[in-house]
Amino acid sequence: MSELRRLRYFLAVAEERNFTRAAERLHIAQPALSRQVRELERELGVELLSRTTHKVEPTEAGRMLLERGPGLLDAAESLWRGVRAFADGRLGSVNLGYGMSAGYDTAPQLLLAMSEEAPGIEVSARVMVFADIVDGVAAGTLDVGLVRCAPPQPDLVLTLLRLERQGVVVGRDHPLAADGAESVDPADLHGVKLLLHARTHNPGHYDQVMEICDQAGAKPEVLVRGLDFDASYTPVASGAAVTIVGESGRVGLPAGLVWLPLDPASAVEIQLVTRGQNRSPVVERLLKVAGETSRQQGWLRPPG
């Protein structure tokens, strides 16, 4: 802004008490400096400098501007830095919604990477159900979603973040875990009660789990799982069912339960959901950090 530039010029003259020294300090020609200070005085309608042949002194108005002007310049420069930081995604805030399954490892890893790589961005994250995440991103109440098996959505962009190997959580006394089993053949799920969220909760994930079973010729008996978080896997712990979860879900399993990978290996897609248009710079920054995290963690390597 021209007013701020002229203010900077005036301050240099008022501090040096000399146009020549101020021009040298600012690396501009003295006549140009004199014109800019005159223009500032004209805009303010007040004389700021008392000029004599050998000396330049601030007037009373000039002394007030000399006292307060540096603070104004500092505030303006701080504001410009903040605007530039926002424009290039170094500063701002982002709202993230993620499903319970991502809360074991994927979301924490991403949030940790953001805190380290983009400390100027405040990420507000919360656990939500699949439909609310997708609807929230579409409506603009969420900036980013972290979900499993999202189908294509109008005006939304899906970015593959992770291929997570799937396995079966069973009780240690369950027949599938007998004799120290280290994996489970999906064919062995035939007739077994399989704890799974209702298809309406996340059709893509439900269909993929059932496809894993179908390709192995297995037809499990689906036991619908509620949306309430159940860290104890109560039906599994009681022996009433088994469930298929990602590898990250093996962390912190209750005593008496084990996670056994499916063999042949199967993976579920974990995706970031963003709007296709009007994405803020901080969302672009999060996507970049997410991509770097995915590569570092080897999340896109095929399982097996």
ABEGO torsion letter per residue (X at the ends): XAAAAAAAAAAAAAAAGBAAAAAAAAGBBAAAAAAAAAAAAAAAGBBABBBBAABBBBBAAAAAAAAAAAAAAAAAAAAAAAAAAAAAGABEBBBBBBBAAAAAAAAAAAAAAAAAABAABBBBBBBBBAAAAAAAAAAGABABBBBBGBBBBBGBBBBBABBBBBBBBBBAABAAABGGBABBBAAAABGBBBBBBBAAABAAAAAAAAAAAAAAGBBBBBBBBBABBBAAGAAAAAGABBBBBBAAAABGBBBGBBBBBBOBBBBBBBBBBBBABGBBAAAAAAAAAAAAAAAAAGAABBBX
